[in-house]
């Protein structure tokens, strides 16, 4: 447990930064799944998917993206196919029918959670 002040703030700024980074990664994990599913309503290969996410303000490392894509495909949420484009083989991903259904359910849940958090955070006292 980190040393804290009487008001509960973490004393050491390096420890505080580490704690923030850890909690931020935890928060991002679920968001990344939803963002990837949303982007794959339109077909992408890995590079264009990373680029479109980054352009929307959500950077994702290759070492995070490709294992996530494989896991989502194993879960039946994505389909993929290898095709040659610009003289290179590329794997293109898209939501499956099950992925479209799950995306809709997750998006509705995300909106409910977001609305609740907005109410909680805005609440005075």
ABEGO torsion letter per residue (X at the ends): XBBBBAAGBBABAAAAAAAAAAAAAAAAAAAAAAAAAAAAABBBBAAAAAAAAAAAGBBBBAAAAAAAAAAAAAAGABBBBBBBBGGBBBBBBBBBAAAAAAAAAAAAAAAAAAAAAAAAAABBX
